[in-house]
Amino acid sequence: MNIRRGDTVQVVSGNDRGKRGKVLSVTKDKKRVVVEGMRMMMHHTKPSSQDQQGGIIEREAPIHVSNLMVICPKTDAPTRIRQKQLDNGKFVRVSARSSEMIDSQR
């Protein structure tokens, strides 16, 4: 999966199509991503010691990775991601649109 926490992504399909947001968390085994402010769902919470009142809160729900595209830092447009191997053997993520390096893999 080429999307990482902290990336800026654009929703390609669904109710939030065209909106942009920052990736908050990634679940690799389910191929789902939580994006800030996207796919808001109502969540019913019970009163607890931390939340005395409880009630209904709105929070982000996961989106499948196929519905998202990473934003190219150079062109500010959605792009596919390619991998490129550097001379020292490390792989980095590269924008397919502008060949601009996004960041290095760990």
N, C-alpha and C positions, 0 to 999 in steps of 0.2 A: 504494500500500500504506500502510495507516494505522498499522502497528506499527513502532516505532522501537527502537533500542538503548537499554536502560535501563528500558523499560516493564515493569510487572508484568503477566503474562498468566496465563490459566487455560486448560488443555487441555480442549477440548469433546468430542473423540472420540479413540478409540485406547486403547492399553493404559494410558496415564498419565491417563485421563479424571478430571477433578476436581482434579488437582494444580496448584499455582501455582509460578511461578518467574520469574526476571528474564531478560530478553532479552540475550544475549551478543553476537550478530551477526545481520545481516540480509543476505540475498542477493536483491536486487530482481528480477534477470532470471529467476531460477528460482522466485520467490515462496516462499522457504523461510527459516526462522528457527531459530537455535540457542538453546535455552532451558536455563538452568542446572539441571542435575540431571534433565533429561527425556530420554527415549529413549536410554538408555545402551547403547552398543554396544562389543563387544570389538574392539580394534585391535591387529594384530600389528606390532611394530616391530623393525627390524634394529638391531644394535649400531652405534653411531656414536661420534664423539668427544665429543658432548654426553651421550649416554646409553650408558655403557660396557656395560651388561648387556643392554639390549633386552628383548624378551619381549612379553607380552600386557598391554595397559593398557585401562582402561575410559574412554570419553569420550563426550560428547554428540554425537548425530547430528541433522541438520536435520529440522524438522517443517514440513509445508506450512501456509501462513498461514491456510487455511480451517478448520483444526482448532484455532485459538486465538482467544480473546477477551480484550481489554484489560480490566483491573480498574479500575472507577470509583474515583477517589480519595475521593469523598464518601461513597458508599454501600457501598464495599468489596464490590461485586458485579460480575460480568461484564457488559459493555455493548458496544453497537455504537459506532462513532465517526462523528461528523458533522464537517463543516468549516463554519466561520463566518467571514465576512469582517468585520474590524474597520473602524473609521472611517478609519484611516490606510491602508487597502488591503491589510494583511497578513491572511493566513489562519491560523486557529488550529484545533487539534483540540478538539472538544467532546464530552463524554459524552452519548449519546442518552438515557440513563436519568435523569440529574439536571441536564443542561445546564451542568455544571461544566466550565470550561476545563481541559484536560489540560496542554498546553504550546503554544508557538508554533512554526509552521513556519519553516524557514530558506530 
